[in-house]
């Protein structure tokens, strides 16, 4: 259980009130600046890592090195992302069986599963051009 320190409450408040679900550490840092509650970037990173470890935030890689943090989806332990090249992101619940399988797989290797993320990629459907009427 994490203590309720001002930096932790500030960072949590950003996630609870942000209109955007997926935030990078840099975006959290900038939102705190805009709210006139500045924290050092190192502190932001530290708090995000603590929240991830405590299961308060989920960390995901949306591709192209974009690591985001977000509050878990309601009623869903883990969710994946479908990232479109147009910048949109769709979320989907991952089946519990998948996690069980990964836990087992790690165990067979003599490891403890510490986390996982599923990201899939897409592009807008190609709509055929109308043939030239010439
Ligand atoms: Zn998400």
Boltz pocket constraint, residues with backbone or C-beta under 6 A from the ligand:
constraints:
  - pocket:
      binder: B
      contacts: [[A, 21], [A, 22], [A, 60], [A, 70], [A, 79], [A, 80], [A, 81], [A, 91]]
      max_distance: 6.0
